[in-house]
Amino acid sequence: MSTTVETASAAARTAPAAVIVAIDGPSGTGKSSTSKAVAAELGLSYLDTGAQYRAITWWMLNNGIDVQDAMEVATAAAKPVIVSGTDPAAPTITVDGEDASGPIRTQEVTSKVSAVSAVPEVRARITELQRTIAASAEGGIVVEGRDIGTTVLPDADLKIFLTASPEARAARRSSEVKGSDLAATKKALIKRDAADSGRKTSPLAKADDAVEVDTTELTLQQVIECVVTLVEEKRAVK
């Protein structure tokens, strides 16, 4: 009996500390790729909060909601059932039981998500969902988005803010979409930045205690290694 207790005690001492990591930043800075890779390497759960806002936007469009009418969006915000899988190797998202991982990435959703995300009732609904998921991740979690360190999880163990020049971000986004126009992509990114940073409710912003990482001149692997190091350092002192 004592051997079993001692073994369990030893395992508890050697197990990495559970950490909640908030990674924020504008589009095209490498948030998703970095967050998934870091979570997978360190055995943490992973949550793409942007996918949740895309999911509710997709639902609104599919159900005839005028996404330019904030009152109509607010009234419908509580209706869809959104479920996010947190396995970094295969993150999933369903809306009312339907796989939405593909449909939420369409250009139509991309062009409308900022308007839907700006509605306070939408943000309140999704923020509550995000906090519940983070709280239930026993081994720790990497949560990526735009207001995680400032609003959703202000007490996160580690906050990271990824940045990059508009040119670098546009080049990355254009490479992801075959045949896309670089200038148009850059213009769309700057417009999205203005919408996300200028909204009244939970704007895109760097938390005062966040570590800023400029990814402009870094490869994805270098960014991943940098963040992994930051998380490991935080684990070591927790």
N, C-alpha and C positions, 0 to 999 in steps of 0.2 A: 504493500500500500504506500509506504513512504517513498519507494522508488518511483512510483507513478506520479506522486505529487512533485517530487524533485524534478522529474523529466518535464512535467508541465510547467514548472517554475522556470526551468532553464530555457524552454521554448519561448516563454513570455519575455524573458530577458533579451533573447537574441532576435526576436521578431522586430522588424522595422516599425518605428512609430507611425501611427496613422496620421496623415497630413491632408489638409484641405488646401489645394492650390488653385488660385484664381488667376487666369490668364486673359487679359483684356487687350484690345487694340482694334484699329480699323481694318477694313477688308484688305486682303492681299498682303498681310504682314507674315503669314505663315502660321496663324493661330491653330487652325484645325490640324494640319499635318504635324506640327510640333506637339500639340497637346495629346493627340492619339499616340504618337511615338513615345513620349515621355511616360504616359500612363502604362503603356504596354511593357516598357522596359523596367519600370519600377513596381509593377504589379498593382497598380491603382485603377479604380474605376474611372470612367471618362464621360463627360456630359457636354454635348454641343448645344448650347442654349440658343444659338442662332437658328438651329433646325426647328426648335420649338416655335419660334416666332414665324418661321416660314410655314410650319404646319398649320398654325391657326389662320394665317393669311390664305393658304391654299383652301382650307375649309370654308372660309368666308366667300372666296371666289366661286367655289363649287356650289354654294348654297344661296347664291343670288344676293349676297349682302353687298351693298354699295360701300366699298372700302374707303371712299372719299367722304363718307358721312360718318363722322365720329360718334354721333349718338346711336346710329344703327349698329356700328361695330361694337360699341360699349354694351348694348343690350344683348348682343349675341355672344359676347366673350366667354361666358360660362358654359356654353352649350357643348362644344366638342370635347371628346375624351381623348386626351393626348398621353401616350405612353412612350417613354424613352428608354431604350436599352442602354446599359452603361459598360458594355464590353468593348474596350478600345480596338480589339481586333475585328469586331463586326458590330459597330453601333447601329441600332435600329430605331425607327420611330413609326408609330402607328397612330392613326386618327380614326376614332370610332371603330377600331379593330382592323382597319385597312392599312396595308403597308404604304407609307407616304414618302419613303426615302428617295424615290426617283422623282415623282411629281413635284415635290417642293423645290427642286432645283431648276425649274423652268424659268425662262426670262420673264414671263408674266408675273410669277411670284416675286422674283427678284425686284422688279420695278414697283411692286406694291407693298413690299414688306415694311418699308420705313413708315409709311402712312399708318398702317395697322399697329405697328410697334409703338407709335407715339401716343396711342390712346391709353390713358391712365388705367382704365379697367382691364385692358389687355395685359399691361405690364404687371398689375397687381396679381392677376390670375397666374401668369407664367412665373412670376417671381416666387409665389407660394409653392408652385410645383417644383421649381429648382431647389429651393431650400429643403423641401421634404426629401428630395433625391439625395442631396448632399449629406443630410443628417443621417440617412439610412445606409450610407456607404461605410461599413465598419472598418475596412482596411485603408480608407482614405480615397480621395477623388481629385481629378483634375477637371475643373470647370472652366470652359472658355466662353467668352462673349464680349460685351461692350461695357457692362456696368456691374460686373461680378464683384470686383474689389471695392467699389464705391457704394453699391446699393444692395445687391443680392446677398453677398457674404462678406460684410465689412470686417468680420473677425477671422477671416481666412488666415491660416498659418503662414502662407506665402503668397504675395501678390506680385505678378509680373505684367508689365505693359510692353507689348511689342509694337515697334514703329518701323517705318521704312519710307523712303521718298515716294512721292506719287508716281514717278517714272518707273521705279522698281516694282511697285505694286501693280501698276498697269501692265507691265511686261509679263509678270507672273500670271495674272488673270487672262491675258490674251493667249498665252501659251496653253492654257487649260481649255480654251474654247476655239476649236478649229475655224479658221476664216474670220475671226473677230478683228475689228479695227482698233489699233492701238490708241489712236487719238480719242476715239469715241469711248473706249474703255476707261481711259484716264479721266475724261470729262464726267463719266458716270460715277467713278469712284469719289471724285471731289464733291460731286453733288450729294452722294450718300454720306460722306463725312459731315457735310454741312447740316444735313437733316438729323443725323445721329447726335452730333455735338450740340445742335441748337434746340433740340426738343426740351420742353419744360420738365417732363417726367423722366428721371434717371438718364440723363444724357451721357454720351460717350465721354469719359474723362479718366485721367490717370489718378489713382488713389495717392494720397500724400506719402504713404509708406510703401508704394510699389517700386520694384526694381525695373528700370527701363532698359530694354534691350533693342538696339537699332539693328534691324536685320538687313539693311540695304546692301551691305557689302559681304554678308555672310551666306554660306551655303546652308541648306536646310539641315544638314548633319551637324554643322557647327552650332546652329541655333539649338538643336536638340541637346547636344552635349552641354551647352551653357546652362540650359534650364535643368537638365538632370543634375548637374553639379549644385545648382542653387537648392534644389529639393533635397538632395542628400545632405547638404550642410544644415538645412532646417531640421531634418530628421535627427541628425546627430545631437542637436542641442535641445530637442524637445523632451 
